[in-house]
Amino acid sequence: MTDVLGLLADATAPERVLPGDVNDDYSHDEAPAAEPQRPLAVVIPTTTAEVVAILRMANEHIIPVTARGSGAGVSGAAVPRADGIVVSFERMRRIEIDEENMVAVVQPGATLTELDEVAARHSLVYPVLPGEHGASIGGNIGTNAGGSRAVRYGVTRHNVLGLEMVLASGSVIRSGGKFVKISTGYDLTQLIVGSEGTLALVTEATLRLYPRPRHQSTVLAPFLGLAGLMQAVPKIIATGIAVTTLEYIDAWTMVCLEQEFDLRLGVPENVRDWAQAYLVVVLEGQHADRLEAETQELAEHITRLGAIEVYVMPANAGRALIEAREKAFWLGKREGAHDLVDVVVPRASICDFMTAVDQIADARSVEIGGCGHAGDGNIHLSIYKEDPDERTVVMREVLEAGLALGGAISGEHGIGTVKKGHFQALEDPDKLELLRRIKTVFDPNGILNRGVIFDWSPAA
């Protein structure tokens, strides 16, 4: 260990090299099912040149490297190895705004909150805001994070225009730039987005910005059941009204959110007694009168689509509901959720998927509940089943149900370490082999996030 600390001190600075047991925060991310693990050491670079030196040293000595931003991930991808080091980007958080090109050039340690604050000074917004606003840009790029605004703005990969990255060898590569289209060879930017730190370490990102909306309205619509709610979703999108957020929340989760965050929704008791699912729609715009007209049009349309009632919420109550919805994961974790699901299916198949989930829950005597991004088919569920073997069976059946409907195992959390067993068992073997070969080309010694997505083998 002394040798590793000394080698890292040579690559950076002694005061930014820490023993692995100095702070437990570096031993885990937020995945409920991932076991914490202390690394040999933690190193905190401040420049790309230092990242280059760190990776050259690690590659030469075959030391596994785990990249870390805020540690807000929920797939176990930021859990280090006992024989490896953590590269923490907490000191690399520079943000530069280019108003003319409407982009932000950002280092990986910057958080979504920090970027939003800086962009707001220029009347701009980076629209990808998953539930944890303290998450880092690097972590969001690693998992291709989405969030509730994806129905309008897309997910991370739709908003990353270029990257600076350091390969395991220490080579620095740039891809993309301050432009919105490119047809020059393979698109390395999009390959790195969602790769969970297994191919390269991102040291700078060029992100697309948009004009910041000046006004916002929130519509809440309780439905008798999820089937009716989900049948309404494609018809809402087909109206052409540009909704920013289109979410569903089941009745049980809504009750928990109301109690936890003291929400005042204004829904009468007789309506609450009937409602089994709630649709939450957010609209944004630059002009208050146009937004008000669109909101009224949307409310009337949702009423015709079978909602029990439709409520245009006061501004403060609407913001409070959205903030509570974004914290649903933390509520589930605090309530003792043992695992998380973020399956994505075609949005027209959400009701079929949830019917299958209910059947699995009944058959396996397990509690499963949550909410989801109705606009893009990404379902977030908490699973409460303490026995790990039984929980594995439940997870496998839930994931299989999603795949059977044309979906995917993860919509935005990533595979990490906690889902890789399911991923390897359920994914096309030829595709897995191709992924391993890509990994080997980028990282021949397998030092970058070894054990994430799939197990590393030198013969892969």
C-alpha positions in Angstrom: 0.0 0.0 0.0 2.9 2.4 0.8 4.2 1.9 -2.7 0.7 2.8 -4.2 0.4 5.9 -2.1 3.9 7.0 -3.1 3.3 6.3 -6.8 0.1 8.4 -6.6 1.8 11.2 -4.8 4.3 11.3 -7.6 1.5 11.6 -10.1 -0.4 14.3 -8.3 0.4 15.8 -4.9 0.9 14.1 -1.5 -1.9 16.1 0.1 -4.4 14.8 -2.4 -3.6 11.1 -1.9 -5.5 9.5 0.9 -5.4 6.0 2.4 -8.5 4.0 1.4 -9.8 3.7 5.0 -9.7 7.4 5.7 -13.3 8.1 4.7 -16.1 5.6 4.3 -17.8 7.8 1.7 -15.4 6.6 -0.9 -16.3 2.9 -0.2 -19.9 3.0 -1.7 -22.4 4.6 -3.9 -26.2 4.7 -3.2 -27.1 1.2 -4.5 -29.0 -0.6 -1.7 -27.8 -4.1 -2.8 -24.1 -3.2 -3.2 -21.7 -4.0 -0.4 -19.3 -1.2 0.5 -15.6 -1.8 -0.1 -12.6 0.2 0.9 -10.0 0.8 -1.8 -6.2 0.8 -1.4 -6.1 4.6 -1.8 -8.1 7.6 -3.0 -6.5 10.2 -5.3 -8.0 13.6 -6.1 -6.7 15.1 -9.4 -7.2 18.7 -10.3 -6.2 18.6 -14.0 -6.3 16.4 -17.0 -2.6 16.1 -16.9 -2.8 14.6 -13.4 -5.4 12.1 -14.6 -3.0 11.1 -17.4 -0.2 10.5 -14.9 -2.5 8.5 -12.6 -3.7 6.2 -15.4 -0.3 5.7 -16.8 0.9 4.5 -13.4 -2.1 2.3 -12.8 -1.9 0.7 -16.2 1.8 0.0 -15.8 1.3 -1.7 -12.4 -2.2 -3.2 -13.4 -4.0 -1.4 -10.5 -7.8 -1.3 -10.9 -9.2 2.2 -11.1 -12.7 3.4 -10.0 -13.9 6.8 -11.1 -16.1 8.7 -8.7 -18.1 11.9 -8.9 -20.7 12.5 -6.2 -21.3 8.8 -5.5 -25.0 9.3 -6.2 -25.3 6.3 -8.5 -27.5 3.4 -7.6 -26.0 0.5 -9.6 -22.8 -0.1 -7.6 -20.6 1.2 -10.4 -18.8 3.6 -8.0 -18.0 0.9 -5.4 -14.2 0.4 -5.5 -12.2 -2.8 -5.4 -10.1 -3.7 -2.4 -7.0 -4.1 -4.7 -7.7 -0.8 -6.5 -7.8 3.0 -6.2 -10.5 5.6 -6.4 -10.0 8.6 -8.7 -12.3 11.2 -7.2 -13.2 14.2 -9.4 -14.4 16.3 -6.6 -11.8 19.1 -7.3 -12.4 19.1 -11.1 -15.6 21.2 -11.3 -14.9 24.1 -13.6 -18.0 25.4 -15.6 -17.7 27.7 -18.6 -20.8 29.0 -20.5 -20.6 29.8 -24.2 -23.7 31.9 -24.9 -23.2 32.2 -28.6 -23.0 28.5 -29.2 -25.4 27.8 -26.3 -23.1 25.2 -24.7 -21.5 24.6 -21.4 -17.9 23.2 -21.1 -17.9 21.4 -17.8 -15.4 19.3 -15.8 -16.8 15.9 -14.5 -16.9 16.8 -10.8 -19.3 19.7 -11.3 -22.8 18.9 -9.9 -26.1 19.4 -11.7 -27.0 22.0 -9.1 -23.8 24.0 -9.7 -24.4 23.9 -13.5 -28.0 25.0 -13.1 -27.0 27.9 -11.0 -24.3 29.1 -13.5 -26.5 28.5 -16.5 -29.4 30.5 -14.9 -27.2 33.6 -14.8 -27.2 33.5 -18.6 -30.9 32.7 -18.8 -30.0 29.2 -20.0 -30.7 25.7 -18.7 -29.1 22.2 -19.0 -32.4 20.2 -19.0 -31.2 16.8 -17.8 -32.2 16.7 -14.2 -32.6 13.2 -12.7 -33.8 12.8 -9.1 -30.5 13.7 -7.4 -29.4 17.2 -8.3 -26.2 16.8 -6.3 -25.1 14.2 -8.8 -22.0 15.0 -10.9 -21.9 15.6 -14.6 -19.3 12.8 -15.0 -21.6 10.3 -13.2 -24.5 11.4 -15.4 -22.4 10.8 -18.5 -21.3 7.4 -17.2 -24.8 6.1 -16.7 -26.6 8.1 -19.5 -28.9 9.6 -16.8 -32.3 10.7 -17.8 -34.9 12.1 -15.4 -38.4 13.5 -15.7 -37.7 15.9 -18.5 -36.6 13.3 -21.0 -40.0 13.3 -22.8 -39.1 16.8 -24.0 -35.3 17.1 -24.0 -34.1 13.5 -24.2 -31.5 12.0 -21.9 -27.9 12.7 -21.3 -26.6 11.3 -24.6 -28.9 13.6 -26.5 -27.3 16.6 -24.8 -23.6 15.7 -24.8 -22.0 17.3 -27.8 -18.3 16.5 -27.1 -15.9 14.9 -24.7 -12.3 15.1 -23.5 -11.4 11.6 -22.2 -8.3 9.8 -20.9 -7.8 6.2 -22.0 -6.3 3.6 -19.7 -2.9 4.1 -21.4 -2.9 7.8 -20.5 -3.7 8.9 -24.1 -6.0 12.0 -24.3 -8.7 11.9 -26.9 -11.3 14.6 -27.9 -14.5 13.7 -29.6 -17.3 16.0 -30.9 -17.3 19.7 -30.1 -19.4 22.8 -30.0 -21.7 21.7 -32.9 -24.8 19.6 -33.0 -24.0 17.1 -35.8 -21.0 15.1 -37.0 -20.5 12.4 -39.6 -16.7 11.9 -39.3 -15.9 8.3 -38.4 -17.3 6.4 -35.5 -19.1 8.5 -32.8 -16.8 8.0 -29.8 -18.8 10.5 -27.8 -21.9 8.3 -27.8 -19.9 5.2 -27.1 -18.5 6.7 -23.9 -21.9 8.0 -22.7 -23.4 5.2 -20.7 -20.2 3.2 -20.5 -20.0 3.5 -16.7 -16.3 4.4 -16.5 -15.2 1.1 -18.2 -13.7 2.6 -21.4 -12.2 5.9 -20.5 -12.3 8.6 -17.8 -14.1 11.8 -18.9 -12.2 15.0 -17.9 -14.4 17.5 -19.8 -17.8 17.6 -21.5 -19.4 20.0 -23.9 -23.1 20.1 -23.1 -26.1 21.5 -25.0 -28.0 24.3 -23.3 -31.5 25.7 -24.0 -33.3 29.0 -23.3 -34.5 28.9 -19.8 -38.3 28.8 -19.5 -39.7 31.7 -17.6 -43.0 30.2 -16.6 -44.2 26.7 -15.4 -47.5 25.0 -14.7 -48.3 21.6 -13.2 -51.4 19.5 -13.8 -52.4 16.6 -11.5 -54.9 14.1 -12.7 -56.0 11.1 -10.6 -57.2 8.0 -12.6 -59.2 5.0 -11.5 -56.4 2.7 -12.6 -53.0 2.6 -14.3 -54.5 1.1 -17.5 -56.7 4.2 -18.1 -53.8 6.5 -17.2 -51.4 4.8 -19.6 -53.9 4.8 -22.4 -54.1 8.5 -22.1 -50.3 9.2 -22.3 -49.8 8.6 -26.1 -53.0 10.7 -26.8 -51.6 13.5 -24.7 -48.3 13.5 -26.6 -50.2 13.3 -29.9 -51.9 16.7 -29.1 -48.6 18.4 -30.0 -48.6 20.3 -26.6 -45.0 20.4 -25.6 -45.0 18.9 -22.2 -41.8 18.9 -20.2 -42.7 16.2 -17.7 -45.1 13.3 -17.9 -45.0 11.1 -14.8 -47.2 8.5 -13.1 -47.2 7.8 -9.4 -49.1 4.9 -7.9 -51.6 5.6 -5.1 -49.4 3.9 -2.4 -46.3 5.9 -3.4 -48.4 9.1 -3.5 -49.6 8.6 0.1 -46.0 8.1 1.2 -44.8 11.2 -0.6 -47.7 13.3 0.9 -46.8 12.1 4.4 -43.1 12.4 4.1 -43.0 15.9 2.5 -46.2 17.3 3.9 -47.7 17.8 0.4 -51.0 19.8 0.0 -52.4 18.5 -3.2 -56.0 19.7 -2.8 -57.5 16.3 -3.8 -60.8 15.7 -2.0 -61.1 12.5 0.1 -63.8 11.0 -2.2 -61.5 11.3 -5.2 -58.5 9.9 -3.3 -60.6 6.9 -2.2 -61.1 6.0 -5.9 -57.7 7.0 -7.4 -55.3 4.2 -8.0 -52.8 6.2 -10.1 -51.9 9.8 -10.6 -50.7 11.5 -13.8 -48.4 14.5 -13.2 -47.8 16.8 -16.2 -45.5 19.9 -16.2 -45.6 22.5 -19.0 -43.1 25.3 -19.4 -43.0 28.4 -21.6 -41.6 31.9 -22.2 -45.0 33.6 -22.3 -47.5 33.3 -19.4 -50.6 33.9 -21.5 -49.7 31.1 -24.0 -48.8 28.7 -21.2 -52.1 29.4 -19.4 -54.0 28.6 -22.6 -52.0 25.4 -23.3 -52.5 24.3 -19.7 -56.3 24.8 -20.0 -56.3 22.9 -23.3 -54.4 20.1 -21.7 -56.6 19.9 -18.7 -59.7 19.7 -20.9 -58.1 17.0 -23.0 -57.1 14.9 -20.0 -60.7 15.1 -18.6 -62.0 13.7 -21.9 -59.4 10.9 -21.6 -61.1 9.6 -18.5 -59.4 11.2 -15.5 -61.5 11.3 -12.3 -60.7 15.0 -12.0 -58.0 17.4 -13.2 -56.3 19.9 -11.0 -54.1 22.8 -12.2 -51.9 23.2 -9.1 -50.8 26.5 -7.6 -47.2 27.2 -8.5 -45.7 26.4 -5.1 -47.7 23.2 -4.7 -46.7 22.1 -8.2 -43.0 22.6 -7.5 -43.3 20.8 -4.1 -44.9 17.8 -5.8 -42.2 17.5 -8.5 -39.5 17.9 -5.9 -41.1 15.1 -3.8 -41.4 12.9 -6.8 -37.7 13.3 -7.6 -36.9 12.2 -4.0 -39.0 9.0 -4.2 -35.9 6.9 -4.4 -34.5 8.3 -1.1 -37.9 7.7 0.5 -37.9 4.1 -0.7 -34.3 3.6 0.6 -35.2 5.1 3.9 -38.2 2.8 4.1 -35.9 -0.2 3.7 -36.1 -1.0 0.0 -33.7 -3.9 -0.7 -33.3 -3.4 -4.5 -34.3 -1.0 -7.3 -35.7 -1.6 -10.8 -35.4 0.9 -13.6 -36.7 -1.1 -16.5 -37.6 0.7 -19.7 -40.3 -0.5 -22.0 -42.2 1.1 -24.9 -44.5 3.5 -23.3 -47.6 1.8 -24.8 -46.5 -1.4 -22.9 -46.2 0.2 -19.4 -49.6 -1.1 -18.3 -48.8 -4.7 -19.5 -45.5 -4.5 -17.7 -47.1 -3.4 -14.4 -49.7 -6.1 -14.7 -46.9 -8.6 -15.0 -45.1 -7.0 -12.0 -48.3 -7.3 -9.9 -48.6 -11.0 -10.8 -44.9 -11.5 -9.8 -45.5 -9.7 -6.5 -48.5 -11.8 -5.6 -46.9 -15.1 -6.6 -43.7 -14.3 -4.7 -45.2 -12.6 -1.7 -43.1 -9.5 -2.2 -43.9 -5.8 -1.9 -43.1 -3.8 -5.1 -44.2 -0.2 -5.6 -43.0 3.0 -7.2 -43.5 5.5 -10.0 -42.1 6.2 -13.5 -41.6 8.4 -16.4 -44.8 7.7 -18.3 -43.6 9.8 -21.3 -40.6 7.5 -22.1 -41.6 4.2 -20.5 -38.9 4.2 -17.8 -40.3 2.5 -14.7 -38.8 3.0 -11.2 -39.7 0.3 -8.6 -38.6 -0.5 -5.1 -38.4 -4.1 -4.2 -38.9 -5.1 -0.5 -37.6 -8.7 -0.1 -34.9 -9.3 2.5 -33.9 -12.8 1.5 -31.2 -12.3 -1.2 -31.9 -15.6 -3.0 -35.6 -14.9 -3.2 -34.9 -11.3 -4.2 -32.7 -12.5 -7.1 -35.6 -14.6 -8.4 -38.0 -11.7 -8.2 -35.6 -9.3 -9.9 -35.0 -11.8 -12.7 -38.7 -12.3 -13.3 -39.3 -8.5 -13.3 -36.5 -7.9 -15.8 -37.6 -10.8 -18.0 -41.1 -9.3 -18.1 -39.7 -6.0 -19.3 -37.5 -7.7 -22.0 -40.5 -9.7 -23.2 -42.3 -6.4 -24.0 -39.4 -5.1 -26.1 -37.7 -3.2 -23.2 -34.3 -3.1 -21.6 -32.9 -4.0 -18.2 -31.9 -0.4 -17.3 -33.3 2.9 -18.6 -30.9 5.2 -16.8 -29.2 3.7 -13.7 -26.9 1.5 -15.6 -25.8 -2.1 -15.0 -22.9 -1.5 -12.5 -22.2 -4.5 -10.3 -25.6 -5.1 -8.9 -27.3 -6.0 -12.2 -24.5 -7.6 -14.1 -25.5 -11.2 -13.2 -29.0 -10.5 -14.7 -27.5 -8.7 -17.7 -25.1 -11.6 -18.5 -27.9 -14.2 -18.1 -30.5 -12.3 -20.2 -28.6 -10.4 -22.9 -27.6 -11.8 -26.3 -24.3 -13.7 -25.9 -23.0 -12.3 -29.2 -23.7 -8.8 -28.1 -21.9 -9.4 -24.8 -18.9 -10.8 -26.6 -18.8 -7.7 -28.8 -19.0 -5.5 -25.7 -16.1 -7.4 -24.1 -14.0 -6.9 -27.3 -14.7 -3.2 -27.3 -13.6 -3.0 -23.6 -10.4 -4.9 -24.5 -9.5 -2.4 -27.3 -10.0 0.6 -25.0 -8.5 -1.0 -21.9 -6.3 -4.1 -22.6 -5.4 -4.6 -19.0 -8.9 -4.1 -17.7 -8.0 -1.5 -15.1 -11.0 0.8 -15.6 -14.0 -0.1 -13.4 -13.1 -3.7 -13.4 -16.1 -5.9 -12.6 -18.6 -3.3 -13.8 -21.1 -4.4 -16.5 -19.4 -7.8 -16.8 -16.6 -9.7 -15.0 -13.2 -9.0 -16.4 -11.1 -11.8 -17.9 -7.7 -11.2 -19.7 -8.8 -13.7 -22.3 -12.0 -11.7 -23.1 
